[in-house]
Amino acid sequence: MERCEKATLIYLDDGCMLLSKKDYSSWKEVQDEYEKYQANLLPMTCEDIIDFFEMDFGDEEQWPFSRKRIVEFFESNELVIQSER
């Protein structure tokens, strides 16, 4: 099975975040899938997501997903994960 190269970071209005490997054609498609949708970023690689969290959240303890969990997600068959923190 071919691994997904990119994932979309999805913000929900309850403070949770999702990482999704689903292939969305637009933000509207993401909004239609999640009732609590607030916003999403364009699909990013594993490295891009880690870099984004480093810049946006600083210390890894503040990240919504740990570095290890992000890497595991990209290496797995999971399609969607929800933030741990």
C-alpha positions as MATLAB code, in Angstrom:
seq = 'MERCEKATLIYLDDGCMLLSKKDYSSWKEVQDEYEKYQANLLPMTCEDIIDFFEMDFGDEEQWPFSRKRIVEFFESNELVIQSER';
ca = [
       0.000    0.000    0.000;
       1.259    3.439   -0.913;
       1.761    5.803    1.993;
      -0.001    9.141    2.065;
       2.455   11.970    1.571;
       0.318   14.800    2.994;
      -2.308   15.434    5.645;
      -4.713   18.280    6.332;
      -4.751   19.982    9.738;
      -8.371   20.705   10.689;
      -9.391   23.067   13.509;
     -12.687   22.433   15.302;
     -14.600   25.043   17.307;
     -14.316   22.985   20.505;
     -10.519   23.448   20.513;
      -9.723   20.009   19.102;
      -7.586   19.499   16.021;
      -7.643   16.686   13.522;
      -5.049   15.413   11.083;
      -6.649   13.840    8.044;
      -5.124   12.001    5.089;
      -8.406   12.219    3.197;
      -8.169   13.949   -0.161;
     -10.431   17.013    0.037;
     -11.219   19.077   -3.045;
     -11.979   22.245   -1.038;
     -12.409   23.647    2.463;
     -16.164   23.366    1.910;
     -15.841   19.592    1.641;
     -14.002   19.537    4.982;
     -16.655   21.795    6.525;
     -19.430   19.484    5.312;
     -17.743   16.487    6.967;
     -17.243   18.016   10.434;
     -20.105   19.709   12.281;
     -17.717   21.660   14.534;
     -15.475   22.764   11.638;
     -13.732   26.082   12.143;
     -10.836   26.139    9.653;
      -8.212   24.020    7.942;
      -4.766   24.437    6.468;
      -3.684   23.178    3.072;
      -2.345   19.610    3.056;
       1.210   19.386    4.406;
       3.943   16.770    4.605;
       4.975   15.235    7.910;
       8.014   17.529    8.024;
       5.903   20.602    7.210;
       3.491   19.822   10.058;
       6.335   19.362   12.536;
       7.931   22.642   11.377;
       4.558   24.419   11.678;
       4.055   23.173   15.244;
       7.614   24.180   16.181;
       6.971   27.717   14.918;
       3.363   28.050   16.109;
       3.454   26.267   19.481;
       7.132   26.277   20.487;
       7.906   23.509   22.985;
       6.607   20.099   21.985;
       4.680   19.843   25.259;
       2.360   22.535   23.835;
       1.755   20.774   20.503;
      -1.675   19.261   19.805;
       0.092   16.075   18.586;
       3.503   14.825   19.684;
       6.267   14.547   17.085;
       6.206   10.756   17.588;
       2.439   10.599   17.017;
       2.695   12.674   13.822;
       5.376   10.366   12.403;
       3.419    7.254   13.434;
       0.292    8.661   11.772;
       2.099    9.218    8.475;
       3.538    5.696    8.612;
       0.198    4.071    9.466;
      -3.008    3.234    7.610;
      -5.024    5.572    9.864;
      -6.991    8.201    7.946;
      -7.823   10.633   10.770;
      -6.488   11.299   14.252;
      -7.705   13.731   16.915;
      -5.453   15.955   19.019;
      -4.114   14.487   22.243;
      -4.013   17.779   24.132;
];
